[in-house]
Amino acid sequence: MSTLAQLLDSLPEEQRIILTAHYLRGKSAADIAGTLGVPQKSVENIIAIGKAQLLKALE
């Protein structure tokens, strides 16, 4: 089984940055969106998709 760090490293850079900021640094989707200059809904979608991908990989 892969470690979480390896799984995160396998994600596209933008997705990895957003998931790390949200789950490991405790940033809200609104904060991340403001920092990156992207819509909050885009960040929320990336978080949801990334979480699903990580959970599937951990099965």
C-alpha positions as CSV (number, residue, x, y, z in Angstrom):
1,M,0.0,0.0,0.0
2,S,1.2,3.5,-0.8
3,T,1.7,6.0,1.9
4,L,-0.3,9.2,2.0
5,A,2.8,11.2,1.2
6,Q,3.4,9.1,-1.9
7,L,-0.3,9.5,-2.9
8,L,-0.2,13.2,-2.5
9,D,3.0,13.4,-4.6
10,S,1.3,11.6,-7.4
11,L,-1.5,14.2,-7.7
12,P,-1.3,17.2,-10.1
13,E,0.5,20.1,-8.5
14,E,-2.5,22.4,-8.1
15,Q,-4.6,19.6,-6.5
16,R,-1.7,18.7,-4.2
17,I,-1.3,22.3,-3.1
18,I,-5.0,22.8,-2.4
19,L,-5.4,19.5,-0.5
20,T,-2.3,20.2,1.6
21,A,-3.5,23.7,2.4
22,H,-6.9,22.4,3.4
23,Y,-6.3,19.2,5.2
24,L,-2.8,19.7,6.6
25,R,-2.7,23.4,7.2
26,G,-6.4,23.9,8.1
27,K,-7.1,26.6,5.5
28,S,-10.7,27.1,4.4
29,A,-11.7,26.9,0.7
30,A,-12.4,30.6,0.8
31,D,-8.9,31.3,2.1
32,I,-7.3,29.1,-0.5
33,A,-9.3,30.6,-3.3
34,G,-8.3,34.1,-2.2
35,T,-4.6,33.2,-2.1
36,L,-4.6,31.5,-5.5
37,G,-7.0,33.9,-7.1
38,V,-9.5,31.3,-8.2
39,P,-13.2,30.9,-7.5
40,Q,-14.1,29.3,-4.2
41,K,-16.3,26.7,-6.0
42,S,-13.3,25.6,-8.0
43,V,-11.3,25.0,-4.8
44,E,-14.3,23.1,-3.3
45,N,-14.5,20.9,-6.3
46,I,-10.8,20.2,-6.3
47,I,-10.9,19.3,-2.6
48,A,-13.9,16.9,-3.2
49,I,-12.3,15.2,-6.3
50,G,-8.9,14.9,-4.6
51,K,-10.4,13.4,-1.4
52,A,-12.3,10.9,-3.5
53,Q,-9.1,10.0,-5.4
54,L,-7.1,9.5,-2.2
55,L,-9.8,7.4,-0.6
56,K,-10.1,5.2,-3.6
57,A,-6.3,4.7,-3.7
58,L,-6.2,3.8,-0.1
59,E,-8.8,1.0,-0.5
